[in-house]
Amino acid sequence: MPDTTPRRLNPNKLLLSKWTAAKPQNKEKHFLVTQLIKPELPDAPVEHVELEAIYSHRSFILPWRDLTDTEQWLQGWQ
């Protein structure tokens, strides 16, 4: 039975963390958080991160909370 407990992450510690796509597409399996997207208000929390695919170097921005979904993302390179 898969673990359904929500993964707890600190968005300020995600920079340079490694992730594996649970369902890789276009040979893009391994990703690295390359940037924390700073909110417009200086005291507001980080809401988005930039992920870069190791294989293609394609990057995209997504809400960091999406990384807690084990159906989409696995922590580390697997």
TIVEXMAR-516283 format. One record per residue (C-alpha): residue in three letters; y, x, z. Coordinates in steps of 0.5 Angstrom, whole numbers, plus 500, padded with zeros to 3 digits. Layout:
ALAYXZ...
END
This chain:
MET500500500PRO507503498ASP512505503THR517499503THR522502509PRO528503506ARG530510505ARG536513509LEU541517505ASN547520507PRO552520501ASN556526503LYS549530503LEU547528496LEU550534492LEU545538489SER539534491LYS533533487TRP531527484THR525524480ALA525518476ALA519514478LYS519511470PRO521517466GLN525515459ASN526520453LYS523526457GLU528525462LYS524526469HIS528531473PHE535530476LEU540533480VAL546530483THR552534480GLN558531483LEU560526489ILE565521485LYS571521490PRO574514491GLU581513490LEU583512497PRO582518501ASP579515507ALA574511503PRO566513503VAL563516497GLU560510493HIS558513486VAL554520484GLU553523478LEU546525476GLU544530471ALA538530467ILE535537467TYR531536460SER537534456HIS543535461ARG545528460SER549526466PHE551519468ILE554516474LEU551511479PRO552508486TRP548513490ARG545507494ASP540506487LEU537512490THR534509496ASP530504491THR523508491GLU521503484GLN526507481TRP527514484LEU523519488GLN526524493GLY525531490TRP522534484GLN515531483
END
